[in-house]
Amino acid sequence: MKTPSRVIVAASDENYAHLCLGLLKSLGRWAKITYVLDLGLTEPTRRQMARLCAGVIPIPDTLWSPTGLDWPYLDAMTVRPQLPRIFEHEYIMWIDSDIWVQNRAAIPTYFRAAAENPENFAITVTVDPEYPRVINNYMWYQETFLASHTDYWGSEVAQQLFGKAIFCSGIMAASRYSPVWDEYMAGVTNLYTNNEKVRTTWALAHMAEQQSLHRVLHESGRSTVLPTEYNWMCHAGPLRRRRFHVETLVARRRPHVVHLADYRGQAPHYRENFLHYETRRARLSRLVRQRLKRLLRSGHTA
């Protein structure tokens, strides 16, 4: 019996290249089925990435893109519902470039979830007991989406979505035959073409793709929801590095997929807490340096 074909897709410009390189290294053998869509990489970076993955390719000119809009990395959003038009593989996984994989078993779990429910998208939501906002201020979080959903679709749809868990399209997997793709594409096209607020407001344009998928999945019920460990949002739930792994503060869970979300705003925090991907050699080097610093401090104190 022929093994179903699978592909992983990421996208990056030069600003996020260091994160995308971390993603590719974290994937291990899964990088061999991973393609990176070039959103503006330099030639040296393209060569470096190409050595780690299946290929670095441009976004085809034949794909739909909104006219009159020229915002940074907008193609990274509008390309997602069109992935089956680029790749002929039976199962397609998307991974944002600001993600790295701590437990590689997460990859076959996503593909298996997509295969077991071919109409569904395997995906996560932004709800977890170790996300402080879920415990302390979840109504405010929901009200922010009520406001944006009103801008996207009007008050009636916004009220229908109010209170529902927010899907995150940062990592997801699906069969190419899922009917969600077409509905997803229709929603994205409509928002970027016909909604003037989206066309003139970067904050709305930035989230229009994800919220289009969010609406489709809730209205169709075609989602297979994986636990939060399969897409841990670092800006929502604090992590700390303990020797070779990053883990949650309270239950000390080790997320399988680490998402350095809101990277532009959170980069200093992520660096200070060593939340980026590290190779084994880099981890050992860091632990040695930290040990030496402690010894020097203790010797100076004595």
Contacts in CASP RR format, 6 or more apart in sequence:
PFRMAT RR
TARGET T0000
AUTHOR 0000-0000-0000
METHOD contacts of the structure
MODEL  1
MKTPSRVIVAASDENYAHLCLGLLKSLGRWAKITYVLDLGLTEPTRRQMA
RLCAGVIPIPDTLWSPTGLDWPYLDAMTVRPQLPRIFEHEYIMWIDSDIW
VQNRAAIPTYFRAAAENPENFAITVTVDPEYPRVINNYMWYQETFLASHT
DYWGSEVAQQLFGKAIFCSGIMAASRYSPVWDEYMAGVTNLYTNNEKVRT
TWALAHMAEQQSLHRVLHESGRSTVLPTEYNWMCHAGPLRRRRFHVETLV
ARRRPHVVHLADYRGQAPHYRENFLHYETRRARLSRLVRQRLKRLLRSGH
TA
4 90 0 8 1.000
4 91 0 8 1.000
4 115 0 8 1.000
5 88 0 8 1.000
5 89 0 8 1.000
5 90 0 8 1.000
5 91 0 8 1.000
6 33 0 8 1.000
6 89 0 8 1.000
6 90 0 8 1.000
6 91 0 8 1.000
6 92 0 8 1.000
6 93 0 8 1.000
6 111 0 8 1.000
7 33 0 8 1.000
7 34 0 8 1.000
7 35 0 8 1.000
7 54 0 8 1.000
7 87 0 8 1.000
7 89 0 8 1.000
7 91 0 8 1.000
7 92 0 8 1.000
7 93 0 8 1.000
8 27 0 8 1.000
8 30 0 8 1.000
8 33 0 8 1.000
8 34 0 8 1.000
8 35 0 8 1.000
8 93 0 8 1.000
8 94 0 8 1.000
8 95 0 8 1.000
8 107 0 8 1.000
9 34 0 8 1.000
9 35 0 8 1.000
9 36 0 8 1.000
9 37 0 8 1.000
9 83 0 8 1.000
9 86 0 8 1.000
9 87 0 8 1.000
9 92 0 8 1.000
9 93 0 8 1.000
9 94 0 8 1.000
9 95 0 8 1.000
10 20 0 8 1.000
10 23 0 8 1.000
10 24 0 8 1.000
10 34 0 8 1.000
10 35 0 8 1.000
10 36 0 8 1.000
10 37 0 8 1.000
10 94 0 8 1.000
10 95 0 8 1.000
10 96 0 8 1.000
10 97 0 8 1.000
11 36 0 8 1.000
11 37 0 8 1.000
11 38 0 8 1.000
11 39 0 8 1.000
11 59 0 8 1.000
11 73 0 8 1.000
11 75 0 8 1.000
11 76 0 8 1.000
11 79 0 8 1.000
11 97 0 8 1.000
12 19 0 8 1.000
12 20 0 8 1.000
12 36 0 8 1.000
12 37 0 8 1.000
12 38 0 8 1.000
12 39 0 8 1.000
12 40 0 8 1.000
12 41 0 8 1.000
12 49 0 8 1.000
12 97 0 8 1.000
13 39 0 8 1.000
13 40 0 8 1.000
13 41 0 8 1.000
13 72 0 8 1.000
13 73 0 8 1.000
14 40 0 8 1.000
14 41 0 8 1.000
14 42 0 8 1.000
14 45 0 8 1.000
16 73 0 8 1.000
16 97 0 8 1.000
16 98 0 8 1.000
16 263 0 8 1.000
17 41 0 8 1.000
17 45 0 8 1.000
17 49 0 8 1.000
19 97 0 8 1.000
19 98 0 8 1.000
19 100 0 8 1.000
19 260 0 8 1.000
19 263 0 8 1.000
19 276 0 8 1.000
20 36 0 8 1.000
20 49 0 8 1.000
20 97 0 8 1.000
21 48 0 8 1.000
21 49 0 8 1.000
21 52 0 8 1.000
22 100 0 8 1.000
22 276 0 8 1.000
22 277 0 8 1.000
23 95 0 8 1.000
23 97 0 8 1.000
23 99 0 8 1.000
23 100 0 8 1.000
23 101 0 8 1.000
23 277 0 8 1.000
24 31 0 8 1.000
24 34 0 8 1.000
24 36 0 8 1.000
24 49 0 8 1.000
24 52 0 8 1.000
24 53 0 8 1.000
25 31 0 8 1.000
25 52 0 8 1.000
25 100 0 8 1.000
25 277 0 8 1.000
25 279 0 8 1.000
26 100 0 8 1.000
26 101 0 8 1.000
26 102 0 8 1.000
26 104 0 8 1.000
26 277 0 8 1.000
27 34 0 8 1.000
27 101 0 8 1.000
27 104 0 8 1.000
27 107 0 8 1.000
28 104 0 8 1.000
29 104 0 8 1.000
30 101 0 8 1.000
30 104 0 8 1.000
30 107 0 8 1.000
31 52 0 8 1.000
31 53 0 8 1.000
31 54 0 8 1.000
32 53 0 8 1.000
32 54 0 8 1.000
33 54 0 8 1.000
34 53 0 8 1.000
34 54 0 8 1.000
34 55 0 8 1.000
34 95 0 8 1.000
35 53 0 8 1.000
35 54 0 8 1.000
35 55 0 8 1.000
35 56 0 8 1.000
35 57 0 8 1.000
35 87 0 8 1.000
36 49 0 8 1.000
36 53 0 8 1.000
36 55 0 8 1.000
36 56 0 8 1.000
36 57 0 8 1.000
36 97 0 8 1.000
37 57 0 8 1.000
37 58 0 8 1.000
37 59 0 8 1.000
37 75 0 8 1.000
37 76 0 8 1.000
37 79 0 8 1.000
38 46 0 8 1.000
38 56 0 8 1.000
38 57 0 8 1.000
38 58 0 8 1.000
38 59 0 8 1.000
39 59 0 8 1.000
39 73 0 8 1.000
39 75 0 8 1.000
39 76 0 8 1.000
41 49 0 8 1.000
41 56 0 8 1.000
46 56 0 8 1.000
49 55 0 8 1.000
49 56 0 8 1.000
50 56 0 8 1.000
59 75 0 8 1.000
59 79 0 8 1.000
59 86 0 8 1.000
60 85 0 8 1.000
60 86 0 8 1.000
62 85 0 8 1.000
63 78 0 8 1.000
63 79 0 8 1.000
63 82 0 8 1.000
63 85 0 8 1.000
63 86 0 8 1.000
64 78 0 8 1.000
64 82 0 8 1.000
64 185 0 8 1.000
64 189 0 8 1.000
65 74 0 8 1.000
65 75 0 8 1.000
65 78 0 8 1.000
66 74 0 8 1.000
66 78 0 8 1.000
66 192 0 8 1.000
66 193 0 8 1.000
66 199 0 8 1.000
68 199 0 8 1.000
69 192 0 8 1.000
69 199 0 8 1.000
69 205 0 8 1.000
71 202 0 8 1.000
71 205 0 8 1.000
71 206 0 8 1.000
74 205 0 8 1.000
77 188 0 8 1.000
77 205 0 8 1.000
77 206 0 8 1.000
77 208 0 8 1.000
77 209 0 8 1.000
77 210 0 8 1.000
78 188 0 8 1.000
78 192 0 8 1.000
78 209 0 8 1.000
79 86 0 8 1.000
80 94 0 8 1.000
80 169 0 8 1.000
80 184 0 8 1.000
80 188 0 8 1.000
80 209 0 8 1.000
80 213 0 8 1.000
81 181 0 8 1.000
81 184 0 8 1.000
81 185 0 8 1.000
81 188 0 8 1.000
81 209 0 8 1.000
81 212 0 8 1.000
81 213 0 8 1.000
82 185 0 8 1.000
83 92 0 8 1.000
83 94 0 8 1.000
83 181 0 8 1.000
84 92 0 8 1.000
84 176 0 8 1.000
84 181 0 8 1.000
87 176 0 8 1.000
88 176 0 8 1.000
89 176 0 8 1.000
90 175 0 8 1.000
90 176 0 8 1.000
90 177 0 8 1.000
91 111 0 8 1.000
91 114 0 8 1.000
91 115 0 8 1.000
91 173 0 8 1.000
91 174 0 8 1.000
91 175 0 8 1.000
91 176 0 8 1.000
92 173 0 8 1.000
92 174 0 8 1.000
92 175 0 8 1.000
92 176 0 8 1.000
93 107 0 8 1.000
93 110 0 8 1.000
93 111 0 8 1.000
93 114 0 8 1.000
93 171 0 8 1.000
93 172 0 8 1.000
93 173 0 8 1.000
94 169 0 8 1.000
94 170 0 8 1.000
94 171 0 8 1.000
94 172 0 8 1.000
94 173 0 8 1.000
95 170 0 8 1.000
95 171 0 8 1.000
96 170 0 8 1.000
96 171 0 8 1.000
96 259 0 8 1.000
98 259 0 8 1.000
98 260 0 8 1.000
98 261 0 8 1.000
98 263 0 8 1.000
99 170 0 8 1.000
99 171 0 8 1.000
99 231 0 8 1.000
99 257 0 8 1.000
99 258 0 8 1.000
99 259 0 8 1.000
99 260 0 8 1.000
100 257 0 8 1.000
100 258 0 8 1.000
100 260 0 8 1.000
100 276 0 8 1.000
100 277 0 8 1.000
101 107 0 8 1.000
101 256 0 8 1.000
101 257 0 8 1.000
101 258 0 8 1.000
102 245 0 8 1.000
102 246 0 8 1.000
102 254 0 8 1.000
102 255 0 8 1.000
102 256 0 8 1.000
102 257 0 8 1.000
102 258 0 8 1.000
103 254 0 8 1.000
103 255 0 8 1.000
103 256 0 8 1.000
103 257 0 8 1.000
105 256 0 8 1.000
106 229 0 8 1.000
106 230 0 8 1.000
106 256 0 8 1.000
106 257 0 8 1.000
109 226 0 8 1.000
109 230 0 8 1.000
109 256 0 8 1.000
110 122 0 8 1.000
110 171 0 8 1.000
110 172 0 8 1.000
110 173 0 8 1.000
110 226 0 8 1.000
110 230 0 8 1.000
111 122 0 8 1.000
111 173 0 8 1.000
113 120 0 8 1.000
113 122 0 8 1.000
113 173 0 8 1.000
113 224 0 8 1.000
113 226 0 8 1.000
114 120 0 8 1.000
114 121 0 8 1.000
114 122 0 8 1.000
114 173 0 8 1.000
114 174 0 8 1.000
114 175 0 8 1.000
114 224 0 8 1.000
115 175 0 8 1.000
116 224 0 8 1.000
117 224 0 8 1.000
118 175 0 8 1.000
118 177 0 8 1.000
118 178 0 8 1.000
119 175 0 8 1.000
119 178 0 8 1.000
119 179 0 8 1.000
119 180 0 8 1.000
119 222 0 8 1.000
120 174 0 8 1.000
120 178 0 8 1.000
120 180 0 8 1.000
120 221 0 8 1.000
120 222 0 8 1.000
120 223 0 8 1.000
120 224 0 8 1.000
121 172 0 8 1.000
121 173 0 8 1.000
121 174 0 8 1.000
121 178 0 8 1.000
121 180 0 8 1.000
121 213 0 8 1.000
121 217 0 8 1.000
121 222 0 8 1.000
121 223 0 8 1.000
121 224 0 8 1.000
122 172 0 8 1.000
122 173 0 8 1.000
122 174 0 8 1.000
122 223 0 8 1.000
122 224 0 8 1.000
122 226 0 8 1.000
123 167 0 8 1.000
123 168 0 8 1.000
123 169 0 8 1.000
123 171 0 8 1.000
123 172 0 8 1.000
123 217 0 8 1.000
123 223 0 8 1.000
123 224 0 8 1.000
123 225 0 8 1.000
123 226 0 8 1.000
123 231 0 8 1.000
124 167 0 8 1.000
124 168 0 8 1.000
124 171 0 8 1.000
124 225 0 8 1.000
124 226 0 8 1.000
124 227 0 8 1.000
124 228 0 8 1.000
124 230 0 8 1.000
124 231 0 8 1.000
125 165 0 8 1.000
125 166 0 8 1.000
125 167 0 8 1.000
125 168 0 8 1.000
125 225 0 8 1.000
125 228 0 8 1.000
126 165 0 8 1.000
126 166 0 8 1.000
126 167 0 8 1.000
126 168 0 8 1.000
126 233 0 8 1.000
126 236 0 8 1.000
127 134 0 8 1.000
127 165 0 8 1.000
127 166 0 8 1.000
127 228 0 8 1.000
128 134 0 8 1.000
128 228 0 8 1.000
128 232 0 8 1.000
128 236 0 8 1.000
128 237 0 8 1.000
129 135 0 8 1.000
130 237 0 8 1.000
130 248 0 8 1.000
130 249 0 8 1.000
130 250 0 8 1.000
130 251 0 8 1.000
130 253 0 8 1.000
131 228 0 8 1.000
131 233 0 8 1.000
131 236 0 8 1.000
131 237 0 8 1.000
132 236 0 8 1.000
132 237 0 8 1.000
132 238 0 8 1.000
133 140 0 8 1.000
133 141 0 8 1.000
133 236 0 8 1.000
134 141 0 8 1.000
142 162 0 8 1.000
142 163 0 8 1.000
145 161 0 8 1.000
145 162 0 8 1.000
145 166 0 8 1.000
145 211 0 8 1.000
146 158 0 8 1.000
146 159 0 8 1.000
146 161 0 8 1.000
146 162 0 8 1.000
147 158 0 8 1.000
148 203 0 8 1.000
148 204 0 8 1.000
148 207 0 8 1.000
148 211 0 8 1.000
149 157 0 8 1.000
149 158 0 8 1.000
149 161 0 8 1.000
149 162 0 8 1.000
149 211 0 8 1.000
149 215 0 8 1.000
150 158 0 8 1.000
151 195 0 8 1.000
151 197 0 8 1.000
151 198 0 8 1.000
151 201 0 8 1.000
151 204 0 8 1.000
152 158 0 8 1.000
152 191 0 8 1.000
152 195 0 8 1.000
152 197 0 8 1.000
152 198 0 8 1.000
152 204 0 8 1.000
152 208 0 8 1.000
152 211 0 8 1.000
153 215 0 8 1.000
157 215 0 8 1.000
161 214 0 8 1.000
161 215 0 8 1.000
161 218 0 8 1.000
164 218 0 8 1.000
165 225 0 8 1.000
166 214 0 8 1.000
167 210 0 8 1.000
167 213 0 8 1.000
167 214 0 8 1.000
167 217 0 8 1.000
167 218 0 8 1.000
167 223 0 8 1.000
168 210 0 8 1.000
168 231 0 8 1.000
168 233 0 8 1.000
168 259 0 8 1.000
169 209 0 8 1.000
169 210 0 8 1.000
169 213 0 8 1.000
169 214 0 8 1.000
170 210 0 8 1.000
170 231 0 8 1.000
170 259 0 8 1.000
171 230 0 8 1.000
171 231 0 8 1.000
171 257 0 8 1.000
171 259 0 8 1.000
174 180 0 8 1.000
174 181 0 8 1.000
178 222 0 8 1.000
179 220 0 8 1.000
179 222 0 8 1.000
180 213 0 8 1.000
180 216 0 8 1.000
180 217 0 8 1.000
180 220 0 8 1.000
180 222 0 8 1.000
183 216 0 8 1.000
183 220 0 8 1.000
184 212 0 8 1.000
184 213 0 8 1.000
184 216 0 8 1.000
187 212 0 8 1.000
187 215 0 8 1.000
187 216 0 8 1.000
188 208 0 8 1.000
188 209 0 8 1.000
188 212 0 8 1.000
190 212 0 8 1.000
191 198 0 8 1.000
191 208 0 8 1.000
191 212 0 8 1.000
192 198 0 8 1.000
192 199 0 8 1.000
192 205 0 8 1.000
192 208 0 8 1.000
195 204 0 8 1.000
195 208 0 8 1.000
197 204 0 8 1.000
198 204 0 8 1.000
198 205 0 8 1.000
198 208 0 8 1.000
199 205 0 8 1.000
216 222 0 8 1.000
217 223 0 8 1.000
228 255 0 8 1.000
229 253 0 8 1.000
229 254 0 8 1.000
229 255 0 8 1.000
229 256 0 8 1.000
229 257 0 8 1.000
230 255 0 8 1.000
230 256 0 8 1.000
230 257 0 8 1.000
231 257 0 8 1.000
231 259 0 8 1.000
232 239 0 8 1.000
232 255 0 8 1.000
232 256 0 8 1.000
232 257 0 8 1.000
232 258 0 8 1.000
232 259 0 8 1.000
233 259 0 8 1.000
233 261 0 8 1.000
234 258 0 8 1.000
234 259 0 8 1.000
234 260 0 8 1.000
234 261 0 8 1.000
234 266 0 8 1.000
234 270 0 8 1.000
234 275 0 8 1.000
235 261 0 8 1.000
235 262 0 8 1.000
235 266 0 8 1.000
236 261 0 8 1.000
237 248 0 8 1.000
238 248 0 8 1.000
238 249 0 8 1.000
239 246 0 8 1.000
239 247 0 8 1.000
239 248 0 8 1.000
239 249 0 8 1.000
239 255 0 8 1.000
239 258 0 8 1.000
239 273 0 8 1.000
239 275 0 8 1.000
240 246 0 8 1.000
240 247 0 8 1.000
240 249 0 8 1.000
240 273 0 8 1.000
241 247 0 8 1.000
241 273 0 8 1.000
241 274 0 8 1.000
241 275 0 8 1.000
242 252 0 8 1.000
243 283 0 8 1.000
243 287 0 8 1.000
244 280 0 8 1.000
244 283 0 8 1.000
245 254 0 8 1.000
246 254 0 8 1.000
246 255 0 8 1.000
246 258 0 8 1.000
246 274 0 8 1.000
246 275 0 8 1.000
247 253 0 8 1.000
247 254 0 8 1.000
247 255 0 8 1.000
248 255 0 8 1.000
258 275 0 8 1.000
258 277 0 8 1.000
260 266 0 8 1.000
260 270 0 8 1.000
260 275 0 8 1.000
260 276 0 8 1.000
263 270 0 8 1.000
269 275 0 8 1.000
270 276 0 8 1.000
274 286 0 8 1.000
278 286 0 8 1.000
END
